[in-house]
Amino acid sequence: MTAPKAPLSAKEVAERLDTDPKTLRVFLRANAIPKSEESGRYEFKAADVAKLKKQFIAWTERRAEARAAAKEARAAAEQYDDTPFPGEDSE
C-alpha cells in the first residue's frame, strides 16, 4: 500500500504555473478557491494543476484586458481634466 502523496503548496503550484506565489494567491482569492480547513493554507493535488492552469491563464488574460482598459480610460480622462465645464470661467 502506498502512502498518500503530500499536497502541493501554493508555492509549488505557482512554480508549475510559471508565476509567483503572491499572484497565485490573488488569483485564488479572486476565484473563491478555499483554503484547507485543516491547515488553513492553500493545498492542491497534482491532478488539480492542469485545471488550475487553464483557469489561471484565462484570469490573467481578463486581468490584463481590464488593466489596459483602465489605463486607456485614465488617459482619456486626463485629456479633459483641464477643460472647464460649460459656463465656468477659464483661468
N, C-alpha and C positions, 0 to 999 in steps of 0.2 A: 504494500500500500504506500502510495506517495503522499508526502505531506503537502497540504495546500500551499500554493505559492503566495508569497507575501504581496500585498497590494502595492501598486506603483504610487509614488508620491507625486504631488503637483510638480515638483522639480523634475522628476524623471519624465513625466508626461510632457512638460514644457520642452525638454530636450528633444523628445520624439516629434514634437510639433514644430520644432525649429523656432522657438520663441523663448522669452524669458518668463520665469515664474510669476512675476508681477502682472504681466499682460495676460497670462493664462488665468490668474485669479480674477482679473477684471471680467474676462470672458465668462468664467464660471458663475460669477455673481450676476452678470447681465442676463444669463440664461437660466437662472434659478436652479443651478445644479447643486444639490445638497452636499454638505459635509457628512462624514461618517458620524453616526450617533455615538459610537463607542469612543473614538479618538478625538472627535471634534476637528479633524483635518480632512482635506480632500484626499480620497483614496480611489484608485481605479484598478480594474483588471486589465491585463494586457489586451484582451479581446475588445475592450472598450475604446482603444486608442484610434482605430480606423474611423469609427463613427464620430468620435470627438474631433478628429482632424477635419472631416468634411464640414462639421458644424463650425469649427474654428475658422476655416478658410472663408466660408460664407459670411461669418460675422466680421472678419477683418475687412472683407470687401465692402460690406454695408457701412462699416465704421469709416473707411477711407472715403467713400462717397459722401457720407454725412459731413465729414470734416471738410471736404472740398467744397460742398455746397455752403457750409457756414462761412468758410473763408471768402467765397465769392459774394455772399450776402454782405459780409463786413466791408469788402472792397466797394461794393455798390453803395452801401450806406455812407461811406466816407466821402463819396462824391457830393452828397447832399448836406453834409454837416455844416458847411459854411454858407449855404444858401438860405437867405431869410425867407420866412413864410410870407405869403401874400399879405400885404397890409403892414408888415413890420418894416421899421426903418433899418436900412443897412448902414453900418458904421463907416 
